[in-house]
């Protein structure tokens, strides 16, 4: 999966498509124990399943970015 950097805080992120809505979502690139997002590669693109069981687990970058409100829609 391609790792990029957040334009606001510089953190490492992965852009994934949410399985539920098909919308793009930034996900922190490093897995965490308390994460609620599971990433799977589908046709070479990361697909995010929120609230699903599995390993490794990640967290939406909207949770950790200090500038998240600037980018929410």
C-alpha positions as a printed NumPy array, in Angstrom:
array([[  0.   ,   0.   ,   0.   ],
       [  1.246,   3.423,  -0.919],
       [  2.202,   5.624,   2.028],
       [  1.84 ,   9.398,   1.676],
       [  2.097,  12.3  ,   4.115],
       [ -0.713,  14.395,   5.577],
       [ -0.65 ,  17.89 ,   4.081],
       [ -1.451,  19.409,   7.484],
       [  0.651,  17.579,  10.06 ],
       [  3.081,  15.538,   7.936],
       [  2.092,  12.185,   9.446],
       [  2.38 ,   9.032,   7.351],
       [ -1.035,   8.054,   5.954],
       [ -2.636,   5.621,   3.525],
       [ -5.594,   6.754,   1.434],
       [ -8.198,   3.983,   1.467],
       [-11.696,   3.58 ,   0.072],
       [-14.309,   2.75 ,   2.7  ],
       [-16.148,  -0.479,   1.968],
       [-19.406,   0.95 ,   3.326],
       [-19.602,   4.214,   1.376],
       [-16.944,   4.102,  -1.338],
       [-15.509,   7.422,  -0.114],
       [-11.817,   8.129,   0.431],
       [-10.53 ,   8.073,   3.993],
       [ -7.036,   8.835,   5.319],
       [ -5.769,   6.095,   7.628],
       [ -2.671,   6.306,   9.836],
       [ -0.01 ,   4.178,   8.131],
       [  1.06 ,   2.346,  11.276],
       [ -1.222,  -0.241,  12.893],
       [ -2.272,   0.255,  16.523],
       [ -3.737,  -2.055,  19.153],
       [ -6.872,   0.082,  19.665],
       [ -7.584,   0.533,  15.926],
       [-11.013,  -0.087,  14.427],
       [-10.095,  -0.121,  10.719],
       [ -8.929,  -3.197,   8.811],
       [ -7.269,  -2.635,   5.435],
       [ -7.371,  -5.144,   2.608],
       [ -5.837,  -4.811,  -0.836],
       [ -8.478,  -5.197,  -3.56 ],
       [ -7.222,  -4.914,  -7.128],
       [ -4.099,  -3.255,  -5.747],
       [ -6.043,  -0.55 ,  -3.897],
       [ -6.567,  -0.33 ,  -0.125],
       [-10.152,  -0.951,   0.969],
       [-11.073,   0.045,   4.55 ],
       [-13.481,  -1.974,   6.661],
       [-14.47 ,   0.019,   9.732],
       [-15.466,  -1.896,  12.848],
       [-14.452,  -5.261,  11.416],
       [-12.473,  -7.914,  13.241],
       [ -9.047,  -8.671,  11.88 ],
       [ -5.37 ,  -7.882,  12.13 ],
       [ -3.571,  -5.592,  11.77 ],
       [ -5.876,  -2.77 ,  12.818],
       [ -5.492,   0.887,  11.965],
       [ -7.153,   4.156,  12.931],
       [ -8.631,   6.903,  10.773],
       [ -6.259,   9.848,  10.511],
       [ -9.195,  12.114,  11.405],
       [ -8.773,  10.748,  14.946],
       [ -5.078,  11.629,  15.3  ],
       [ -4.569,  14.699,  13.077],
       [ -4.506,  18.004,  14.992],
       [ -5.909,  19.713,  11.862],
       [ -8.707,  17.193,  11.178],
       [-11.561,  19.7  ,  11.452],
       [-10.021,  21.699,   8.626],
       [-10.532,  18.785,   6.225],
       [-13.875,  17.288,   7.31 ],
       [-16.84 ,  17.578,   4.956]])
